[in-house]
Amino acid sequence: MTSRREKASSNGKTRQHPLDADTTICEAGDSMTSFYRPELIENVGVQLFMAAGTPEQEARIVSQHLVESSLMGHDSHGVMRIPEYLELIETGRVIPGGEITVRETSPSTAIIDCGGNFGQVGGRAAVDDAIARATEHQVATVITSNCNHVGRLGAYVQRAAEQQMLAIATCNSPVHGHFVLPHGGREGRLATNPLAYGVPTEGDPIVADFATSVAPEGKIRYYRNIGTPLPDGWILDAEGNPSNDADDFYGPPRGGILPLGAAAGHKGYALSLLVEILGSALAGNECDDPGNAGNGICLIVINPAAFSGQQLFRQLADTTGRYMKTSPPAPGFEEVLVPGELEFRTLRIRQQKGIPLDDQSRDAILQQAEKLSVTTQELFQEE
């Protein structure tokens, strides 16, 4: 473990930072990124959410979800979201303890009303309901209503795959999140509208989770936080011109994120439109109704036992993944990866090395702790 960072106090002396950074600090522009123990960050999240009025079980579901997202390299949907979620509680947009209700529409289909609760709590209830239905009826489709930001969509299909189910999930967002451009447009009409799937294998499941835009908004925020220019081809400014400056996206005036596919952006646009229809029209909602809030999830869970059988399916899926990896790597690549492989590698590294957190996100967490009268010395224990 590297020595912990010290910061100068106002009297010129140094003090140990209350967040316990466990590995090397890396500079990125004007920001710094440090690494923190996963269990420390999880405890931070639980204590803060509980201080904001969240029941302990729900606080743990949300905090564990955010920590796992960061551990798997999805920092944009990880612990940097803790302050944002606390602000949503304060403004009444998230209702901790909100009742989750299930409206069964057939033995294999249901609509889960998440009651304005955390999206992670509603998403967990939805996928568990879908798994139970697919276990009994072989195939299940479950959609959500009144569901807040669900975080990493791949977490739900991964949960299904870990229970030997094949799962597909889509997730739309309300009109105020429509900052992804339709192909050929310069005003947003779609959200980042991710698509995910999980496949059980003999080892780690195959897990794909990707926005149907060229990048999720959270990654643009992360680049802005660490002071790094955006990659080419991510955004257009409000006039429809390409830009590498995240501020040109956030505005004002607001720019837009391009759909997945670059020159073939019409394909990403088509996928995004499907996600929007599954999340809004299938649930009986208009896509541009400002009264709709939160994410609309559609979960399709398939039980391989109804087809090739669970064991044979796992074996064949594993063989298919290994077949992909037999392709010789092209110049610039070390190997062919299957979806999720990099995330599981990152998970094992970060479980040892720690979770990276930029200074801006760390400071926002500390500000929330002060606001909620949560003593940081109790949260950030010394080793």
LOKOL-659294 format. One record per residue (C-alpha): residue in one letter; x, y, z. Coordinates in steps of 0.001 Angstrom, whole numbers, always signed. Last residue first. Example, Ala and Ser with C-alpha at 12.3 -4.5 7.8 and 13.67 -1.06 7.14 Angstrom:
BEGIN
{r = S x = +13670 y = -1060 z = +7140};
{r = A x = +12300 y = -4500 z = +7800};
END
This chain:
BEGIN
{r = E x = -6097 y = +1071 z = +8716};
{r = E x = -7773 y = +4368 z = +9492};
{r = Q x = -11548 y = +4516 z = +9418};
{r = F x = -13340 y = +6792 z = +7015};
{r = L x = -16943 y = +6638 z = +8164};
{r = E x = -16533 y = +7459 z = +11844};
{r = Q x = -14055 y = +10258 z = +11134};
{r = T x = -16458 y = +11561 z = +8509};
{r = T x = -19126 y = +12380 z = +11073};
{r = V x = -22510 y = +12353 z = +9351};
{r = S x = -24258 y = +15647 z = +9995};
{r = L x = -26273 y = +15317 z = +6759};
{r = K x = -24731 y = +18462 z = +5274};
{r = E x = -21260 y = +17457 z = +6436};
{r = A x = -21619 y = +14044 z = +4815};
{r = Q x = -23012 y = +15664 z = +1666};
{r = Q x = -19973 y = +17927 z = +1475};
{r = L x = -17706 y = +14906 z = +1905};
{r = I x = -19405 y = +13125 z = -993};
{r = A x = -19049 y = +16226 z = -3189};
{r = D x = -15367 y = +16433 z = -2234};
{r = R x = -14830 y = +12859 z = -3378};
{r = S x = -16599 y = +13519 z = -6672};
{r = Q x = -14453 y = +16583 z = -7371};
{r = D x = -11289 y = +14830 z = -6213};
{r = D x = -11669 y = +11957 z = -8655};
{r = L x = -12439 y = +8495 z = -7309};
{r = P x = -10651 y = +5300 z = -8270};
{r = I x = -11855 y = +2166 z = -6435};
{r = G x = -9230 y = +5 z = -4758};
{r = K x = -6152 y = -2005 z = -5704};
{r = Q x = -7228 y = -5443 z = -4513};
{r = Q x = -10921 y = -5480 z = -5401};
{r = R x = -9896 y = -3138 z = -8199};
{r = I x = -7868 y = -5835 z = -9936};
{r = R x = -10545 y = -8506 z = -9581};
{r = L x = -13295 y = -6205 z = -10859};
{r = T x = -11146 y = -4983 z = -13748};
{r = R x = -10737 y = -8548 z = -14936};
{r = F x = -14506 y = -9037 z = -14630};
{r = E x = -15107 y = -5854 z = -16620};
{r = L x = -12625 y = -6838 z = -19337};
{r = E x = -14379 y = -10156 z = -19855};
{r = G x = -17846 y = -8598 z = -19914};
{r = P x = -18325 y = -8917 z = -23655};
{r = V x = -15858 y = -11402 z = -25155};
{r = L x = -12284 y = -10263 z = -25691};
{r = V x = -10012 y = -10783 z = -28693};
{r = E x = -6353 y = -10392 z = -27858};
{r = E x = -3392 y = -8013 z = -27827};
{r = F x = -4866 y = -5492 z = -30233};
{r = G x = -3071 y = -2780 z = -32208};
{r = P x = -2658 y = -4930 z = -35289};
{r = A x = -5451 y = -7530 z = -35441};
{r = P x = -5611 y = -10322 z = -32895};
{r = P x = -5813 y = -13899 z = -34180};
{r = S x = -9385 y = -15229 z = -33831};
{r = T x = -9330 y = -18017 z = -31243};
{r = K x = -11053 y = -15674 z = -28761};
{r = M x = -14372 y = -15836 z = -30603};
{r = Y x = -14255 y = -19646 z = -30343};
{r = R x = -13787 y = -19314 z = -26573};
{r = G x = -17030 y = -17364 z = -26379};
{r = T x = -18868 y = -19924 z = -28478};
{r = T x = -17512 y = -22765 z = -26343};
{r = D x = -18749 y = -21041 z = -23184};
{r = A x = -22173 y = -20538 z = -24752};
{r = L x = -22175 y = -24198 z = -25743};
{r = Q x = -21260 y = -25374 z = -22258};
{r = R x = -23762 y = -23075 z = -20563};
{r = F x = -26499 y = -24190 z = -22977};
{r = L x = -25659 y = -27853 z = -22391};
{r = Q x = -26020 y = -27382 z = -18637};
{r = Q x = -29206 y = -25307 z = -18797};
{r = G x = -31117 y = -27414 z = -21319};
{r = S x = -31175 y = -26924 z = -25103};
{r = F x = -34618 y = -25315 z = -25117};
{r = A x = -36915 y = -24933 z = -22119};
{r = A x = -34008 y = -25371 z = -19704};
{r = P x = -32438 y = -22304 z = -21325};
{r = N x = -34820 y = -20139 z = -19249};
{r = I x = -35315 y = -16833 z = -21034};
{r = V x = -35590 y = -13452 z = -19292};
{r = I x = -36783 y = -10334 z = -21085};
{r = L x = -36489 y = -7170 z = -19013};
{r = C x = -37868 y = -3804 z = -20178};
{r = I x = -36854 y = -871 z = -18019};
{r = G x = -38430 y = +2579 z = -18211};
{r = N x = -36181 y = +4981 z = -16337};
{r = G x = -37249 y = +7979 z = -14286};
{r = A x = -40053 y = +10470 z = -14738};
{r = N x = -43026 y = +10802 z = -17038};
{r = G x = -44954 y = +14052 z = -16590};
{r = P x = -42910 y = +15749 z = -19307};
{r = D x = -44655 y = +13478 z = -21859};
{r = D x = -42279 y = +13205 z = -24830};
{r = C x = -42206 y = +9415 z = -25267};
{r = E x = -45887 y = +8949 z = -24543};
{r = N x = -46510 y = +6204 z = -21990};
{r = G x = -48465 y = +2946 z = -22226};
{r = A x = -45718 y = +733 z = -20812};
{r = L x = -45009 y = -760 z = -24241};
{r = A x = -44993 y = +2777 z = -25668};
{r = S x = -42408 y = +4065 z = -23178};
{r = G x = -39573 y = +1692 z = -22348};
{r = L x = -39931 y = -739 z = -25251};
{r = I x = -40451 y = +2157 z = -27682};
{r = E x = -37405 y = +4038 z = -26388};
{r = V x = -35202 y = +934 z = -26606};
{r = L x = -36324 y = +401 z = -30205};
{r = L x = -35490 y = +4032 z = -31032};
{r = S x = -32037 y = +3570 z = -29552};
{r = L x = -31419 y = +553 z = -31778};
{r = A x = -32428 y = +2527 z = -34868};
{r = Y x = -30226 y = +5467 z = -33853};
{r = G x = -27278 y = +3137 z = -33355};
{r = K x = -27828 y = +1844 z = -36880};
{r = H x = -28307 y = +5325 z = -38386};
{r = G x = -24964 y = +6235 z = -36844};
{r = A x = -23125 y = +4273 z = -39542};
{r = A x = -20598 y = +7078 z = -40026};
{r = A x = -20151 y = +7123 z = -36233};
{r = G x = -22001 y = +4002 z = -35010};
{r = L x = -23633 y = +4823 z = -31718};
{r = P x = -25768 y = +7948 z = -31719};
{r = L x = -24116 y = +11355 z = -31242};
{r = I x = -24448 y = +13253 z = -27977};
{r = G x = -26010 y = +16724 z = -28139};
{r = G x = -25321 y = +20360 z = -27348};
{r = R x = -27170 y = +22420 z = -24769};
{r = P x = -27028 y = +26206 z = -24982};
{r = P x = -25982 y = +26591 z = -22286};
{r = G x = -24063 y = +24436 z = -22377};
{r = Y x = -23713 y = +20871 z = -21110};
{r = F x = -22460 y = +19522 z = -24442};
{r = D x = -20184 y = +22423 z = -25281};
{r = D x = -18883 y = +22204 z = -21712};
{r = A x = -17614 y = +18695 z = -22497};
{r = D x = -15149 y = +20200 z = -24976};
{r = N x = -14123 y = +17811 z = -27769};
{r = S x = -16484 y = +19353 z = -30325};
{r = P x = -18187 y = +18530 z = -33635};
{r = N x = -20548 y = +21256 z = -34950};
{r = G x = -24347 y = +20983 z = -34803};
{r = E x = -24985 y = +24547 z = -33668};
{r = A x = -25668 y = +23476 z = -30086};
{r = D x = -22318 y = +21650 z = -29942};
{r = L x = -21910 y = +18135 z = -31319};
{r = I x = -20687 y = +15252 z = -29199};
{r = W x = -18752 y = +11986 z = -29151};
{r = G x = -16930 y = +11925 z = -32485};
{r = D x = -13450 y = +12726 z = -31274};
{r = P x = -12601 y = +11752 z = -27710};
{r = L x = -13551 y = +14236 z = -24979};
{r = P x = -10926 y = +16553 z = -23553};
{r = T x = -9721 y = +15795 z = -19986};
{r = G x = -10353 y = +17984 z = -16935};
{r = I x = -10991 y = +15136 z = -14467};
{r = N x = -14557 y = +16257 z = -13782};
{r = R x = -15266 y = +17002 z = -17449};
{r = Y x = -14135 y = +13526 z = -18475};
{r = Y x = -16370 y = +12023 z = -15754};
{r = R x = -19347 y = +14125 z = -16888};
{r = I x = -18881 y = +12868 z = -20466};
{r = K x = -18715 y = +9359 z = -19060};
{r = G x = -21949 y = +9921 z = -17134};
{r = E x = -23722 y = +11104 z = -20289};
{r = P x = -23264 y = +7666 z = -21844};
{r = A x = -21087 y = +7380 z = -24969};
{r = V x = -21601 y = +6811 z = -28719};
{r = S x = -25320 y = +6593 z = -28042};
{r = T x = -26948 y = +3168 z = -27969};
{r = A x = -25396 y = +2863 z = -24541};
{r = F x = -23691 y = -394 z = -23761};
{r = D x = -23939 y = -3355 z = -21446};
{r = A x = -22767 y = -6784 z = -22598};
{r = V x = -22324 y = -9542 z = -20032};
{r = I x = -20983 y = -12995 z = -20872};
{r = P x = -21106 y = -14838 z = -17577};
{r = D x = -17907 y = -15671 z = -15726};
{r = G x = -17137 y = -19369 z = -15942};
{r = E x = -19058 y = -22337 z = -17367};
{r = T x = -21340 y = -19890 z = -19155};
{r = P x = -24483 y = -17910 z = -18331};
{r = V x = -25444 y = -15178 z = -20810};
{r = G x = -26300 y = -11597 z = -19867};
{r = Y x = -27639 y = -8887 z = -22143};
{r = A x = -27684 y = -5118 z = -22041};
{r = L x = -29088 y = -2220 z = -24072};
{r = P x = -28657 y = +1382 z = -23002};
{r = N x = -30928 y = +4274 z = -24028};
{r = T x = -28521 y = +7263 z = -24062};
{r = A x = -31676 y = +9389 z = -24124};
{r = L x = -33520 y = +10280 z = -27317};
{r = R x = -34798 y = +13402 z = -29103};
{r = G x = -31763 y = +15648 z = -28840};
{r = E x = -31466 y = +18595 z = -31209};
{r = R x = -28911 y = +18588 z = -34013};
{r = G x = -30425 y = +15923 z = -36262};
{r = G x = -28944 y = +13668 z = -38982};
{r = H x = -29172 y = +10478 z = -36907};
{r = P x = -31343 y = +11237 z = -33911};
{r = L x = -29301 y = +13227 z = -31392};
{r = V x = -28916 y = +12147 z = -27799};
{r = F x = -29926 y = +14855 z = -25292};
{r = H x = -33325 y = +13455 z = -24379};
{r = G x = -32895 y = +13362 z = -20607};
{r = H x = -35662 y = +15884 z = -19910};
{r = V x = -37898 y = +13718 z = -22106};
{r = P x = -37842 y = +10742 z = -19784};
{r = S x = -35278 y = +7924 z = -19916};
{r = N x = -35108 y = +4537 z = -21667};
{r = C x = -33725 y = +1195 z = -20480};
{r = T x = -33335 y = -2128 z = -22242};
{r = A x = -32650 y = -5561 z = -20797};
{r = I x = -31939 y = -9003 z = -22224};
{r = A x = -31498 y = -12099 z = -20058};
{r = L x = -30371 y = -15706 z = -20460};
{r = M x = -30912 y = -17462 z = -17129};
{r = Q x = -28566 y = -19671 z = -15109};
{r = Q x = -28942 y = -17783 z = -11804};
{r = E x = -25664 y = -15909 z = -12393};
{r = A x = -27126 y = -14987 z = -15778};
{r = A x = -30077 y = -13286 z = -14070};
{r = R x = -27845 y = -11217 z = -11801};
{r = Q x = -25670 y = -10318 z = -14797};
{r = V x = -28802 y = -9197 z = -16642};
{r = Y x = -29568 y = -6879 z = -13729};
{r = A x = -26056 y = -5538 z = -13192};
{r = G x = -25719 y = -4799 z = -16917};
{r = L x = -28110 y = -1869 z = -16553};
{r = R x = -25572 y = +5 z = -14420};
{r = G x = -27489 y = +2699 z = -12550};
{r = V x = -31268 y = +2292 z = -12353};
{r = H x = -32157 y = +6000 z = -12329};
{r = N x = -35702 y = +6188 z = -10919};
{r = C x = -38557 y = +3794 z = -11622};
{r = N x = -42162 y = +5023 z = -11598};
{r = S x = -43022 y = +2244 z = -14061};
{r = T x = -41226 y = -983 z = -14870};
{r = I x = -41397 y = -3768 z = -17442};
{r = V x = -41280 y = -7531 z = -17059};
{r = T x = -41103 y = -10155 z = -19795};
{r = A x = -40794 y = -13826 z = -18903};
{r = V x = -39882 y = -17060 z = -20669};
{r = Q x = -39676 y = -20608 z = -19256};
{r = H x = -42969 y = -20425 z = -17274};
{r = E x = -41820 y = -21464 z = -13799};
{r = T x = -38162 y = -20420 z = -13790};
{r = A x = -38996 y = -17642 z = -16236};
{r = R x = -41511 y = -16201 z = -13754};
{r = A x = -39037 y = -16319 z = -10863};
{r = I x = -36302 y = -14741 z = -12972};
{r = A x = -38674 y = -11970 z = -14084};
{r = D x = -39674 y = -11186 z = -10487};
{r = D x = -36012 y = -11079 z = -9447};
{r = V x = -35283 y = -8797 z = -12387};
{r = A x = -38052 y = -6382 z = -11444};
{r = A x = -37342 y = -6300 z = -7695};
{r = R x = -33656 y = -5565 z = -8337};
{r = G x = -34605 y = -2828 z = -10798};
{r = G x = -36962 y = -1243 z = -8266};
{r = V x = -34285 y = -1147 z = -5570};
{r = Q x = -31621 y = +14 z = -8024};
{r = G x = -33973 y = +2660 z = -9405};
{r = F x = -34329 y = +4124 z = -5935};
{r = N x = -37970 y = +4396 z = -4898};
{r = G x = -40584 y = +6361 z = -6846};
{r = G x = -43117 y = +3620 z = -6173};
{r = C x = -41307 y = +1021 z = -8268};
{r = D x = -44462 y = -71 z = -10064};
{r = I x = -43466 y = -3415 z = -11593};
{r = I x = -45485 y = -4383 z = -14665};
{r = A x = -45805 y = -8126 z = -15202};
{r = T x = -45544 y = -10903 z = -17755};
{r = S x = -45198 y = -14702 z = -17647};
{r = P x = -48380 y = -15677 z = -15773};
{r = S x = -50240 y = -12781 z = -17427};
{r = T x = -50663 y = -9075 z = -16649};
{r = E x = -49329 y = -9340 z = -13105};
{r = R x = -49239 y = -5958 z = -11419};
{r = V x = -46387 y = -5976 z = -8910};
{r = T x = -45986 y = -3249 z = -6291};
{r = I x = -42829 y = -1719 z = -4802};
{r = E x = -43637 y = +714 z = -2003};
{r = G x = -41379 y = +3740 z = -1622};
{r = G x = -38934 y = +3162 z = +1230};
{r = P x = -36702 y = +5974 z = +52};
{r = I x = -38680 y = +8275 z = -2263};
{r = V x = -36433 y = +9667 z = -4999};
{r = R x = -37559 y = +12840 z = -6775};
{r = G x = -38316 y = +14497 z = -3446};
{r = T x = -35753 y = +17285 z = -3804};
{r = E x = -33679 y = +16004 z = -878};
{r = I x = -33841 y = +12412 z = -2102};
{r = L x = -32646 y = +13499 z = -5551};
{r = E x = -29806 y = +15410 z = -3880};
{r = L x = -28724 y = +12232 z = -2114};
{r = Y x = -28786 y = +10404 z = -5449};
{r = E x = -26515 y = +13008 z = -7021};
{r = P x = -24082 y = +12865 z = -4113};
{r = I x = -23775 y = +9045 z = -4440};
{r = R x = -23443 y = +9048 z = -8250};
{r = M x = -19627 y = +9239 z = -8207};
{r = V x = -19828 y = +5802 z = -6585};
{r = G x = -20588 y = +4068 z = -9853};
{r = H x = -22484 y = +4723 z = -13046};
{r = S x = -19771 y = +6823 z = -14725};
{r = D x = -17159 y = +4664 z = -13015};
{r = H x = -18191 y = +1589 z = -14998};
{r = G x = -14845 y = -137 z = -14436};
{r = M x = -16147 y = -3319 z = -12820};
{r = L x = -15229 y = -2103 z = -9332};
{r = S x = -17043 y = +1162 z = -10031};
{r = S x = -20266 y = -636 z = -10937};
{r = E x = -19836 y = -2970 z = -7956};
{r = V x = -19561 y = +50 z = -5644};
{r = L x = -22692 y = +1655 z = -7089};
{r = H x = -24717 y = -1564 z = -6767};
{r = Q x = -23465 y = -2198 z = -3233};
{r = S x = -24490 y = +1331 z = -2229};
{r = V x = -27969 y = +975 z = -3699};
{r = I x = -28712 y = -2443 z = -2195};
{r = R x = -27172 y = -1361 z = +1134};
{r = A x = -29322 y = +1755 z = +1412};
{r = E x = -32376 y = -363 z = +538};
{r = Q x = -31658 y = -2782 z = +3382};
{r = E x = -30900 y = +83 z = +5789};
{r = P x = -34118 y = +2013 z = +5168};
{r = T x = -33334 y = +5376 z = +3521};
{r = G x = -33934 y = +8580 z = +5493};
{r = A x = -31072 y = +10820 z = +4376};
{r = A x = -28882 y = +9540 z = +7212};
{r = M x = -29529 y = +6041 z = +5881};
{r = F x = -28289 y = +7093 z = +2443};
{r = L x = -25158 y = +8608 z = +3974};
{r = Q x = -24360 y = +5610 z = +6163};
{r = V x = -24896 y = +3098 z = +3363};
{r = G x = -22840 y = +5095 z = +869};
{r = V x = -19884 y = +5592 z = +3199};
{r = N x = -19984 y = +1910 z = +4156};
{r = E x = -19794 y = +940 z = +488};
{r = I x = -16913 y = +3382 z = +2};
{r = L x = -14953 y = +1810 z = +2853};
{r = E x = -15725 y = -1726 z = +1673};
{r = P x = -14399 y = -869 z = -1779};
{r = R x = -11082 y = +503 z = -420};
{r = Y x = -10207 y = +3835 z = -1980};
{r = F x = -8042 y = +4898 z = -4920};
{r = S x = -7095 y = +8475 z = -5724};
{r = T x = -7705 y = +10646 z = -8785};
{r = M x = -6519 y = +14204 z = -8989};
{r = S x = -8024 y = +17053 z = -10953};
{r = D x = -6516 y = +20018 z = -12799};
{r = G x = -5631 y = +17878 z = -15811};
{r = A x = -5445 y = +14240 z = -14831};
{r = E x = -2943 y = +13492 z = -12086};
{r = C x = -2675 y = +9979 z = -10729};
{r = I x = -2496 y = +9186 z = -7020};
{r = T x = -968 y = +5801 z = -6295};
{r = T x = -2809 y = +3431 z = -4045};
{r = D x = -4751 y = +3209 z = -806};
{r = A x = -6430 y = +6584 z = -450};
{r = D x = -8106 y = +6814 z = +2960};
{r = L x = -10696 y = +9569 z = +2797};
{r = P x = -10231 y = +11790 z = +5841};
{r = H x = -7079 y = +13324 z = +4304};
{r = Q x = -4176 y = +13233 z = +6718};
{r = R x = -3244 y = +16695 z = +7879};
{r = T x = -383 y = +18981 z = +6957};
{r = K x = +479 y = +22234 z = +8619};
{r = G x = +235 y = +25592 z = +6870};
{r = N x = -2400 y = +27039 z = +9133};
{r = S x = -5111 y = +26643 z = +6477};
{r = S x = -4439 y = +22933 z = +6172};
{r = A x = -2043 y = +21388 z = +3691};
{r = K x = -3118 y = +18057 z = +2308};
{r = E x = -1599 y = +14664 z = +3007};
{r = R x = -1898 y = +11688 z = +722};
{r = R x = -1673 y = +8218 z = +2184};
{r = S x = +1476 y = +6198 z = +1758};
{r = T x = +1318 y = +3456 z = -836};
{r = M x = +0 y = +0 z = +0};
END
